[in-house]
Structures are given as structure tokens and as C-alpha cells.
Amino acid sequence: MLEIGNYNELVVQREVSFGFYLNPKEEEVLLPSKYVPETGLKPGDKIMVFIYTDSEDRPIATTLKPNAVVGEFAYLKVTDIAPFGAFLDWGLEKELFIPKNEMVLLFKKGERHVVKLCLDKDTNRVYATAKIEDNCIKYMAGVTEGMAVDLLIYAITNLGYKAIINNTHYGVLYKNETFEPLKVGDRTKGYIHRIRDDGKIDLRLKKAGYSSVEESAAKIVDMLKDDGGFIPLHDKSPTDAIMQKFGMSKKEFKRSIGKLYKERTINISDNGISLLEFN
């Protein structure tokens, strides 16, 4: 059975003047000539294609790769607007439609928004929704405290950064605990810090405990190498300067350079920090 809005591995059945038909007759789908690989195709070959529907709601195959498939979230650009919705560029010739009632705020041409790709099972049309939290999993299966996760920032509030977790759940990175500049559409790594009694998830970019110092120390060494072995910042430097340069709190910075100093990796002076061995 065809999976509309997703990748399918199909078998070539027959060639026509305008392309190849894939899949048995009762569920055949056309791969237009413009999407046929340069190496060519022949009946019996298997090929991985993305399936969506054309303007007449007929399934069609392409070898182009969209920015996301059904069930995934993506940060897409608005290419056009209409009274009943808007159109988004998702990497295919046919643009992705988001109905007006699936927007939280009205979209404007040229903007970019985080959306989820959905499938209308009655029409087999792929559409987008910007109602992120309504389309995330509410139960806590699949996430545990301390777990490393992939994050997609979808909104910024006074409190912090709202992020989609592993394409399934959502949580918050609090601004007073986040020392790296983030913006909507950014993808980053993070950790589940706490799952509250009400099911809400608190996130952090660094793992709690000493393991975060290991990561920060390694980052400092890499940045020292990039800067020629010396950076004019130390444990008494202003908090803002440390955060701007290293993207970490002053406390984290001090713990990290203290570790490196004890390991005789760096030297700390009134002028800054330097690698003891730098080639």
C-alpha cells in the first residue's frame, strides 16, 4: 500500500512516453520522465521515491527530496498567501498548503515558520499545521529525565525557548539557564532536565552534573586552538564577555578552566587563558 507523503521503495512496471509506472496496476503511480535517474530504469528495477498527490489528487512519484515527510516538523518559507491559507516551499515543485484554520497567527509572504506535515486521509493530500503543541504527543512514553534529545526551536517567549523534542514532544529551555543564542528554526542537541507532575518538560542544552564540565572544557580547548592558543578571558572576566565568547555561564566557565588547569592543559594568567602545548 502506498504511503502518501513519505518515501516508498517501488518496482518499475512499465515504461510510457512520459515516464514510468511503478507498482502493480491496482495501485500504480507515475514517475514522470523529469525525475528518472540519469542511469535510467527498466521494468523490474526497484527505486526509492517520494509519493504525494498532484493537482487532481492523483498519487505521483518523485526522486526529489522534500524538507520533511508526513509526521515530521520543518522550518519552511511562505511563498504565497491566499484568502483560505498559504503555500510553503518544502523542496518540491508542488508547494505545501497550510489552511488558514491551521495557523496560530496569519502567515505573511517571505516569513518562515515551524510547521508539522500531516495527511488528510479522506483526500490523501499532504498539508501543514502550525498548531505545534496540539500535534505533539502528550503522554510521557519515549522520554526520560537525563535523556539526550534533538531539539527544534519553534517559539520564543519571555520565559524561554519552546522546542520540539525528537519530533514527538515539546518542552522549554529557560532563558536564565541557556547561554547560547537561539532563534526559531534552530536545531540543536539538548537534554531532558525534568518532567513535571503536569507532564510539562524542562530542557537544558547541557547535561546536569560533572559531565557538562567535560563538554565545556572540550569546547574551550577547541576554541583556544581556533584562536591561536590564547583567549584574553579568565575567571575574573565579566560574565557577559564569557557568555558572548563561549556561550556558557561564568560558573560553568570557571569550573571548566579549573579542570583544564589541574590537568595541565592550559595556563591561567591575568591576561587570559592559553594552551600549554599549541602547534
N, C-alpha and C positions, 0 to 999 in steps of 0.2 A: 504493500500500500504506500502511495506517495506521501511523503511528509512535506506539506506545503510550508514554505518559509524556513526550510532547512536544507542541509546537504543530503543528497541521496546518491548511492552508487547504483547505477542502472546499466542495463545491457542494450547495446545498439541492435535494433531490429531490422531496419531498412533505411535505405538512402532515397531521398527525393531531390528535386532540383533546388529546393530552398533550404535543405538541411538534412538532418537525420531524425528518425523517430526512435525513441527509446522506450523500453518497457513493452510488455505484451499488449495486444490490440485493445483489450478492455480497459486498460489504464495507460495508454500510450501518451507520450509527451514529446513535443517537438524541441529539438536543439537547433536553432537557426544557424545557417551557414557561417555567419559572422562570429559565432562562438566556438566553432570547430577548431580543435588544436591544429597547429601547423603540421604536425606529424600525420594528420589525417585519421579517419576512422573507417571501420568496416563492420558489417554485421557480425555479432558475436563478441565484439570488444566490450569491455567494461569501462565506464567513465564516471568520475565523481562530478556531480553538477548541483547547482543550487536551483531549487524549484520555487517559483512564485506564480502569480497569475497575470495575464495580460489585460488590456483594456476591456476585453469582453469576458473576463473572469475565467479564461481557459488556462490550465496549467501550462507553463513554459519553462524550459531549462536554460541555464546559462553557465558558462565557466567563469564569469566574473565573480569576484568575492565581495559580498556586501560587508558593511562595517559591523553588522550584528545579525543574528538569526532570531527566530521566534523564541521568546523566553529570556533573551538577553537584554541588558541595558547598554545604551550607547549615547555619546555626546554628539549630536548632529546639528547641521546648519539648516536654517529655514531658507528655502529657495524661493518660495512664493506663498502668498496668502489668498484665501477666498472667503466668501461670506460664511461658509459652512465648515471651515477648518484651515489647515495649512499643509504645505508639502515640504518634505525634508530630503536632503541628499544622503542616501545610505549606501552609495557606491554602485548603484545600478542605473541603467538608462531610465527605467520607470521609477519615479520618485515615491517616497513613502508618505502616506497620508496620515495626518492626525486630525480626527474630528474635533470640532470646537468644544464639544462637551467632555473631551478627554484632556483639555488644557486646565491648568490651575490659574494662570494668567494668560491673556491673549498674546499670541506669538506675533513677532514682527519680522519682516523680511531682513535677512542678514544676521539675525541673532542665532545663537547656538543654545541648545537645551539638552538636558539629560532626559531620555525617554526609554520606555520599555517597549519591545516589539511583541505584539500579540496577534493571534489568529482568530478571525471571525469564522467559526466553524460552519455557520449557515451559508456563507458565500465563499469561503476559502480565501478571503482577502487578508493580507497582512496589513496591520495598522499599528499606529503608535499611541501610547498614552503617556502623559506627563504626571499622572497621579501615582507618584512613586511609592509612597507608603501603603496605599491601598493595594498595590500589586507586589508587595513583598510578603514573605512568609511570616506569620505571626507567632507560631509555636517555636519553641527553642531547640527542637531537634536539629542536629547538624552544627551547632555552635557550643563551645565550652569556654570558660574563663581561662585566659592564658594562651588561647589558640592563635596561631599566626594566620592572618587573613589578607585577602586582596580587597582594596577599597576603591570606590569611585565616588568622588565628591559631587553631590548633586544640589546642595544648597548651603548658603552661609547665613547664619543668624547672629544676633548679639551674643548668644551663648557659645556658639562654636560652629563646627563644620559638620553638616549632615552627610553621611556616607553610606553607600550601598555596600554590603558585606558579601563577598563571594557570590555576587549576582543573585542572592536569595533574601537576605535580611537587611535591616538598616540600623544604624546607630549614630552616635555623636562623638566627635573629637572636640573636647572643650578647649577654648582658646587659651585659657591660662595654663594648660598642660601641653600645648602644641607650640613648638618653637621653630617650625618651618613654614614658609609662606605657601599657602594653598589657595587654589581657585576652583570654581566649578568646572568640572570636566577632567580634573587631575585624577590620575590613577596612581596609587601608592600602596606600599605594604604597611600593615599595622597589626595590632593585637587586640583581642577581646580582653578588656580590663575588668569589667564587671557586668554581670547580668542581674538587673534589679528584680525585686519581687513582682513588679508590674510587667516584667518582660522586656523593658527597655534596656538597650545595650550601650554601655560606655566603652569608648575605644581609646587606644593610645597608639602613637607611632612607634614607641619603643617598649620593649618587654620590661615589665616591672622587675626590680631586683638587680643583682650584680651583672646579669647578662647584658643589660643595656649599656653598662660601662664598657664592656668588651667591644660592643658595636661602635660606641662613640670614640673609644681610643683608636680603633682601626681607622675610623673616618678622619680623625685628627692627623694620624700618620700619613694617610693618602694626601690630605690637603697640604701638609708640610712638604711632601715630595713635589707636588704640583707647584708650590710657591718657592722652590729652590732651597728647601731645607730650613727656612726661617719664617716665622709669622710674628709680627710685633704685638702680640697679645699674651697676657699671663693671668694668674689667678687674682690679681688686683685690678684688672681692666674693667671698664664699665660693662654692666650687664647687657645693655643694648648692643654694644660693639661685638660682644661674644655671640649673641643671638644672631646678629646680622651676618657674621662671618661663618659661624659653624652650625647655625640652626639648632642650638641646644641651650638649655638653661645654664646659668652660671654655676649652679651646684653640680650639674652633670659634667660640665667642662672641668671644674676643679677636681672632681673625683677621677676623671679620665686622665688628665695630665699628671695627677699624683701617681696613678698606676704606671704610666709610662716612665715617669721619673724613677720610681722604685725599680723598674725593670731595666734601667739604664738605656732606655730608648731615646729619651730627649733630655735636654738641659733646660732649666727654667732660670731666667735672669730678670733683671729689672727692665730689660728692653723687650723681652718676649720669650718665645719657646723655639728651640732649634733641635733638629735631629743630630744625635751624636755621630751617626755614620750616615753620610749622604754622598752618593756618587752621581 
